[in-house]
Amino acid sequence: MAIAVKFTSDDGEMQRSYEKAIANAEKYRAKLEAAQKAGKETGKAVKDGADAGSSAIGGMIGKLGGMVAGYVSLEAGIQLVNAALQDQIDLQEKVANVQKTGADAERALLRNLGNISKTQQADVLAQIAGISKSSGVSHDVLKSAAAEAVSARGNLTIPQALAHMGQAARIAPESPSELAASSRALMNIASITGSEDPKRNMAFLTDLMAQSPTSKLSDISQNALPGIAGVMGFGGTAEEAGGLTTVMASAMKDASMASSSTAAIQLARQVKDFTPGGPAEDIAFLQKNPAVRDAFLAKASFEAKALIPSKNILTAGTPEAELAGQSMAGFTPSDRAAGAADAFVSRLDA
């Protein structure tokens, strides 16, 4: 588009400045058209935005001519228009990048799905679309998280992994990284509880977070969950193991739950032969039998920083013993898990 303004004054410097501004604006137009070309395969939104931006450039150049003809400060006018034009460029490049990111996320997802049929791929994308509709999380964010969820699904099927991601989207929609971390945590919990029900595993996660001294999902995934799995290796339920792991973390004031998870495993291993039950029954037995407990502690081996907390957990009447009983009984029973998960999400949405 060519814009020409004829000055009636004899100010040649103003004429030259104006012509320079026009040339600069045309460069912005070229940049915007380049952004359009780069993003032409990313969707109609980019094209429409670029077309609108191109029209805006024409209007802005015309306004600049009006400013000059009306003897408004030429330098101020040039700066204002150039800033507005750069905003148009930045906006269109941002849209193009978002669209490209979405396309990249879908490609990564399809790669991680492996050798499945087109019909199965369509089913996956349809499930993601449903999650997006129910959670309000964008398709692109979900596709990015789904690529990780599919890779980390363990023994879960692809639909089951996506269902866990969908549950995570209800509590951690803020960013792809938070959503991916929540999804991984839920799927790791599935391997601990043995349940394929995402709401069951959500209830376990919320109980675990409530009782733990950490608010970081990374601490839960990297430290607490392996600790719980280790405790379960010596009998008992996921809930008992979760309770023992969290009370040990509290007793040791271990915010990351790293060393305390190891200590919980050591305690569960050494008390496992006192009763045919799990850790809760073993600990309750030792609390009720001080002489047996003292004999056990005389032979038991603990890391130095875990010795006093372990002794207190096994001694009736101590705060640690009280907390141990509450923690191991404080996880939501599986038959009430779905309702608890829904109630938790409702509180978040309120």
Residue pairs with C-beta under 8 A, 6 or more apart in sequence:
1 29
1 57
1 58
1 61
3 22
3 58
3 61
3 62
3 65
5 18
5 65
5 68
5 69
7 14
7 15
7 18
7 68
7 69
14 68
14 74
17 74
17 75
17 78
18 64
18 65
18 68
18 74
21 64
21 74
21 77
21 78
21 81
21 82
22 61
22 64
24 78
24 82
25 57
25 60
25 61
25 64
25 81
25 82
25 85
28 57
28 82
28 85
28 86
28 88
28 89
29 54
29 57
31 89
32 50
32 53
32 54
32 57
32 85
32 88
32 89
32 92
33 50
33 54
35 46
35 50
35 89
35 92
35 93
35 96
36 46
36 47
36 50
36 51
36 92
38 96
39 46
39 47
39 50
39 92
39 95
39 96
39 99
39 100
40 46
40 47
42 95
42 96
42 99
42 100
42 102
42 103
43 99
45 95
45 99
46 92
46 95
46 96
46 99
49 91
49 92
49 95
50 92
53 88
53 89
53 91
53 92
56 84
56 85
56 88
57 85
57 88
60 81
60 84
60 85
61 81
63 81
64 77
64 78
64 81
67 73
67 74
67 77
68 74
68 77
98 140
101 140
101 144
102 139
102 140
102 143
105 140
105 143
105 144
105 147
106 125
106 143
108 143
108 144
108 147
109 124
109 143
109 144
109 146
109 147
109 150
110 121
111 147
112 147
112 150
112 151
113 120
113 121
113 124
113 150
113 158
116 158
120 158
123 159
124 146
124 158
124 159
124 162
127 159
127 162
127 163
127 166
128 139
128 142
128 143
128 146
128 162
129 139
130 166
131 137
131 142
131 162
131 165
131 166
131 169
132 138
132 139
132 142
134 166
135 142
135 166
135 169
135 170
135 173
136 173
137 169
137 173
137 179
141 173
141 175
141 176
141 179
142 165
142 169
142 179
144 176
144 180
145 165
145 168
145 169
145 176
145 179
145 180
145 183
146 162
146 165
148 180
148 183
148 184
149 161
149 162
149 164
149 165
149 180
149 183
149 184
149 187
150 158
150 161
150 162
152 161
152 183
152 184
152 187
153 160
153 161
153 187
154 187
154 188
154 190
154 191
155 191
156 164
156 187
156 190
156 196
160 190
160 196
160 198
161 183
161 187
163 198
164 183
164 186
164 187
164 190
164 198
164 201
165 179
165 183
165 186
166 198
167 186
167 198
167 199
167 201
167 202
167 341
168 179
168 182
168 183
168 185
168 186
169 179
170 345
170 348
171 182
171 202
171 344
171 345
171 348
172 178
172 179
172 181
172 182
172 217
173 179
178 217
181 217
181 218
181 221
182 217
184 221
185 205
185 217
185 220
185 221
185 225
186 198
186 201
186 202
186 205
187 201
188 221
188 225
189 201
189 204
189 205
189 208
189 225
189 238
190 196
190 198
190 201
191 229
192 204
192 225
192 228
192 229
192 232
192 238
192 241
193 200
193 201
193 204
193 238
193 334
194 238
195 201
195 334
197 337
197 338
199 337
199 338
199 341
199 342
200 334
200 337
200 338
200 341
202 337
202 341
202 344
203 331
203 332
203 336
203 337
203 338
203 340
203 341
203 344
204 238
204 239
204 242
204 331
204 332
204 337
205 220
206 340
206 341
206 344
207 242
207 330
207 331
207 332
208 220
208 224
208 242
208 246
208 331
209 215
209 220
211 242
211 243
211 246
211 247
211 250
211 327
211 330
212 219
212 220
212 224
212 246
212 249
212 257
213 246
213 249
213 250
213 253
213 254
213 255
213 257
214 220
214 224
214 249
214 255
214 256
214 257
216 256
219 255
219 256
219 257
219 258
220 257
222 258
223 256
223 257
223 258
223 261
224 242
224 245
224 246
224 249
224 257
224 261
226 261
227 241
227 245
227 257
227 260
227 261
227 262
227 264
227 265
228 238
228 241
228 242
228 245
228 261
229 241
230 261
230 264
230 265
230 268
231 240
231 241
231 244
231 245
231 264
231 265
231 268
231 279
232 238
232 241
233 265
233 268
234 265
234 268
234 269
234 272
234 278
234 279
235 268
235 272
235 277
235 278
235 279
236 268
236 277
236 278
236 279
236 280
236 281
237 278
238 331
239 328
239 329
239 331
240 278
240 279
240 280
240 328
241 264
241 268
241 278
241 279
242 327
242 328
242 331
243 280
243 324
243 326
243 327
243 328
243 329
243 330
243 331
244 264
244 267
244 268
244 279
244 280
244 283
244 324
244 327
244 328
245 257
245 260
245 261
245 264
246 257
246 327
247 313
247 320
247 323
247 324
247 327
247 328
248 254
248 260
248 261
248 263
248 264
248 267
248 306
248 309
248 310
248 313
249 255
249 257
249 260
249 261
249 264
250 320
250 323
251 260
251 309
251 312
251 313
251 320
251 323
252 259
252 260
252 263
252 305
252 306
252 309
254 260
259 303
259 305
259 306
260 306
260 309
262 303
262 306
263 302
263 303
263 305
263 306
263 309
263 310
266 301
266 302
266 303
266 306
266 310
267 279
267 302
267 306
267 310
267 313
268 279
268 282
270 296
270 300
270 301
271 279
271 282
271 283
271 286
271 296
271 314
272 279
272 282
274 282
274 285
274 286
274 292
274 296
275 281
275 282
275 285
279 328
280 325
280 328
280 329
283 313
283 314
283 324
283 328
284 325
285 292
286 292
286 293
286 296
286 314
287 293
287 314
287 315
287 316
287 321
288 316
290 315
290 316
293 314
293 315
296 314
297 311
297 314
300 310
302 310
309 320
312 318
312 319
312 320
312 321
313 320
313 321
313 324
314 321
315 321
332 340
